[in-house]
Amino acid sequence: MDKLHAIISEIKRYYQDYGKPPSISELRAMGHSKYIIEKHSMRQLCEMAGVNEVRVNVNEVKKITNDIFKTNIETHINSYIPRTPIEQPKWSKMLILGDFHAPFHSERALQEVIKFCEIFQPKYIIQMGDVFDMYSHSKFPRSHNIFTPKEEEALAREAVENMWKSLKGKAPQATCYQILGNHDARPLKRVVESLPTMEHWVQGYFKEIMTFDGVTTIFDIREELEIDQILFTHGFLHSEGRHRDYYLRNVVFGHLHKLWVQYRRFHRQTFWEMCCGFLGEPESKGLTYQPSKQANYQLGFSAIDQFGPRVIHL
C-alpha cells in the first residue's frame, strides 16, 4: 500500500509540473515497483490520483516559430480603440503678474502689462507675490544710504496702489487677487526672529499696508488660490516641473523670475505648470544679493484663456 501511495503522489506531482501524467516507462524510470504498476492500469492510477489520464503526443504539438511575432498591422489599426483623454476645463481669461519688487519695479514693463490688460479684458487679475521688495528688511549685506525703511515702504506702497488702480481702470469687471511672497513677509520674519512677543502687533499693520481697494489679499504665504481648477502660489520649489508634480495639478507660480509653460501627461490627463515672469528691474539695488548683473531674469507676464496658458516676454 505504501508503494501504491508513492506512485499516486508521484503522478500528482508530475501532473502539476507538466500538465499531464507520466507514462508507464517514466514511472519505472523513477524507480517505482514494476509489480504495482503492472497490477493497475494507467487509467486506474490516474483516477486514484485525481488527474486526467490524457497525454499529449509531442509529435502533434506545433513548433514555435518566428510567425508568432508577425502582426497584422491593418487589423490592429482597425480594431484599436484609443483611450479618451480627460478634457481640460474651459478656463476663464486671466492676467497674471509675476514678482514686482516695488519700488524696484520696471515701469516700462508695467506699462506693457496695462496695454495688454485693456485689449485682453481678463475676468481675473492675479499678482503672484513679492509685490514689495522689502529691501530694508533683508538679511544680506545692504546699503543704508538709499532711503530709510519708512521711505522705501511709502514708495513701494504708492507704486503698488498705482499698479492696481491702472489695471482696474482698464478692466473694471475683473476680480483681483494679491498673493504674498517671501519678500513681502520679510518684516514679519524679522519681528519673529528678534521680538516674537510683538508679532501680533506688527501683523495688524502688515495687513493694512498689504490691503488694496477692490483687491482680495491672501495673507498666508502658504495658502494657494484656486480658480478654474488651477492652483496659484508664489512658489517654493526651484526646478522646472516640480510644482506641477508636487500638486499633480495645473499650477501657476512666480518666485523664480522666469517664464515657461511645461506639460506632463499622467493617467490620461495633461497637467502643466507656468512660471509667470518678472516685472522688476534686473540690475536694481534691491537685487544686489545676486552674484552677477547678468542674472537670468526674464522680464514678462502671463495669461490664460480658453486655449490654455501662455507667457509674454518683454
PyMOL commands that set and color helices and strands:
alter all, ss='L'
color gray80, all
select helices_A, chain A and resi 2-18+24-29+34-39+42-49+58-60+66-69+73-79+107-120+135-137+149-170+186-194+196-209+242-247+285-287
alter helices_A, ss='H'
color red, helices_A
select strands_A, chain A and resi 94-97+124-127+175-179+215-218+225-227+230-233+250-253+259-266+269-276+300-305+308-313
alter strands_A, ss='S'
color yellow, strands_A
deselect
rebuild
show_as cartoon
